[in-house]
């Protein structure tokens, strides 16, 4: 259902979703490296959020 909803959005919004979807992998990698080298509670929390958004795009939940 969400896949069909994506195509009902205005073109500018679809473009933003495409840009965010393509930029999530480098952000996840950067945040994972940052969490490994400088682990803080905030970094672990942020990694969980970013990873959740990445998985949502990967499995077409958004």
C-alpha positions as MATLAB code, in Angstrom:
seq = 'XXXXXXXXXXXXXXXXXXXXXXXXXXXXXXXXXXXXXXXXXXXXXXXXXXXXXXXXXXXXXX';
ca = [
       0.000    0.000    0.000;
       2.791    2.446    0.837;
       4.374    1.827   -2.554;
       1.232    3.074   -4.257;
       0.997    6.041   -1.920;
       4.506    7.152   -2.934;
       3.365    7.657   -6.511;
       0.429    9.822   -5.471;
       2.744   12.429   -3.969;
       3.658   15.605   -5.851;
       6.755   15.304   -8.073;
       8.915   17.511   -5.837;
       8.102   15.340   -2.828;
       8.899   12.137   -4.730;
      12.248   13.653   -5.714;
      13.045   14.413   -2.072;
      12.131   10.862   -1.072;
      14.443    9.529   -3.789;
      17.326   11.741   -2.602;
      16.828   10.742    1.028;
      16.592    7.068    0.083;
      19.866    7.157   -1.861;
      21.740    9.093    0.829;
      20.767    6.850    3.754;
      23.430    4.166    3.177;
      26.418    6.547    3.483;
      24.815    8.119    6.559;
      24.336    4.683    8.166;
      27.955    3.731    7.442;
      29.257    7.024    8.839;
      27.134    6.759   11.969;
      28.150    3.126   12.528;
      31.845    4.051   12.304;
      31.310    7.006   14.617;
      29.510    4.752   17.112;
      32.320    2.194   16.996;
      35.086    4.742   17.611;
      33.288    7.233   19.897;
      30.442    5.356   21.571;
      28.020    7.536   23.483;
      24.395    6.956   24.369;
      23.318    9.584   21.862;
      25.329    7.927   19.043;
      23.771    4.533   19.734;
      20.299    6.082   19.821;
      20.974    7.991   16.588;
      22.329    4.851   14.885;
      19.124    3.018   15.789;
      16.963    5.755   14.279;
      19.047    6.051   11.105;
      19.174    2.271   10.696;
      15.403    2.073   11.162;
      14.829    4.690    8.456;
      17.261    2.887    6.148;
      15.457   -0.437    6.647;
      12.094    1.240    6.105;
      13.273    2.506    2.714;
      14.913   -0.828    1.855;
      11.794   -2.861    2.537;
       9.468   -0.219    1.019;
       7.656    0.613    4.257;
       7.918    4.314    3.319;
];
